[in-house]
Amino acid sequence: MEICLIRHTTPAVDKGICYGQTDLGLVDQYPEELEVVRSKVDGPFDKVYSSPLQRCATLAGDLFIPQEIHYDDRLKEYDFGMWEMMKWDDIDKDSSEKWMADFVNIPAPGGESLGVMHTRVKEFVDELSAQAYSRIALVTHSGVIRIVLAMVEQTPLRKCFDYQLEYGAVRNVQIVS
């Protein structure tokens, strides 16, 4: 099965802010960014899934009219818990250093670890793999895409942030069931 991984376009948030599952809108340049993404996506798809967060849901709805979009919470971004919408510079240094040293196993305070996120994303991908789909589109976040890429390429989770994914990135991968 081929999965087309589509990252949302630029969110309306100041640079330097920690956000994950915060439900952000998109920048005013969204119509132009939408057209760039549209030029990279080659349908048709058996099914389209999206994170329910509006930065993904908006893009999915605009890209795939009139196809039905299936929303799944497992496609949400990393949960930064108490750090959501804080300036990275304002986050307690000891706490952030502990997290950075082992983000696969240590959750952000009140949030989740990358390992927990991996479990929910893997569960979703495993369910997809059990279906008779040829091509699927996922409109989601960089964290989810990085986890899927790490699964496909058998990369350790601690290295998944090595994948560079700009806003509006599109990556196609093959999942073997």
N, C-alpha and C positions, 0 to 999 in steps of 0.2 A: 504494500500500500504506500502511495506517495502522500506525504503531508506537506502542504504549503504553509509555512510558519510566517505570519505577518505581524510585525510589531506595530503598535499604535503610532500615530504621528505625535508631534510635539505637544506635550501637555502645558496647560496654562499654570505655571508655577515658577517662582523665582529660582535662579541657579543657586546651588548650594543648599537646597532644602532636601531633607530626607523624606521621601514619600514612597509608598508601596501600595497598600490597599486603600489609601485615601482616594475618594472618587472625584477626580479632577476633570475639568473640561479641557478643551483644546484651544490653541492659540488662534488669533485672527487670521493667520496665514493658512489655516486648515484647508480651504478649498484648493489652493495651489498644491499643498502637500498631498491631498487626496489624489489629484491627477497624476502625480509622480508615482504614488503607490499603485494606482490603477494600471499604469503602463508596465509595471513589473509583474503583475498577477495574470497568469494564463489559465483561465478556467476551461471547461466547466468542472464543477466539483460535485461529488455524490452528496456531500453534506458540508455545511459550514457551521463551525462552532466559534464561540466568542466568550471572552471574559465578560461578565455583566457590568464591569466598571465602564462608565460612560466614554472614556477615551478610546476604548476598544469597541464598545457597542455602537457608537456613532460611526466609526470607520467601517465596521462590518455591515451595518445597515446601508451605508452609502455605496460600498463596493459591490454588494451582492443583491441589490434590488432586482427582481422580486423574490429571490430565493429566501426560504425560511432560515432564520438564524437560531441556533440552539445555544442557549447560554448555560455556562457551567461554572460554578464557584471554584472548581479545582483549577481553572485557568487564570485565577486572580494572581496578582503580583505578590511578592514576598511581603509578609506582614511584619513591619517594623515596630509594632506595638506602641510603647510610650514615646518612641522616637519620631513617630509619624508627624510630619509638618514642622519639625524642629530644624533649625540651621545645623548642618553637620558640625560647624565650629562650636555650637552651644551644647552639644552632647557631652556628657561626662567622659573625660578622657580615659579614666581607668576602665570604665564600663565598655567603651568602644574598643579599646585596645584588647581587652579580654575577648570580646566578640570577634574582632578581626583575626586574632590568633587561631580561632577554631570556629568559624561561622557555620561550618557543616554541622557541628554538634551543639553549639551554644546558641540559644535563641536571643534575639533582641529582647530587652525587658518588656514583658507583656505581649511579645510577638512569637515568632516561630524561628526555628533553626532552618538552615538550608536542607538538612536531612529530612525534616518534617515536610517541607515543601516538596522535596523530591518524591516522598511517599505519595502525596496526593496527585502529583503530575504523573507519576508512573502508573498509578491506579487508573487514571483517565486514559493514558496511552494503551495500557493493557486491554481496557474495555474496547477501545477503537480497533485494536489488532484482532480481536475476536469476531469482528464484523466482516462482512463481505464487501468492503469498500475498495475502490481503486484509487480514488483521489479525495482528499479531505483538505479543507482550509481551516486554519486556526488563527483567529485574530486575538492576539494576546500581548503579553509583556516580555521584556527582555529576560527577566528571571526564568520564566516558564520556557522560553525559547532556548536559553542556555542549558537548562536541564535536559530538554529533549535532545539537543545537539550532543551533550555529554553522554546521554544514553546511547545514541546511535553510533557515536564515534568511540565509545567505551573510554571516555576521558574521566579521570577522577573528579568528583564534585568540587574539590578544593581548587581545581583549575578552570572551572566553568566560566569564571569572570574574564578569562583570557579571550573569550569570543567577543569580538567587536560587533556591536549591533546598533547602528544609528536609528533614530526615529524613522519609522516607515520602512525598515529593512524587511526584505522578503528572502526567505531561505526555503529551499525544497529538499526534503529528506525522504529516504526510503525506510520503511519500518517492515521488518520481516516478522511474520507471525509464527 
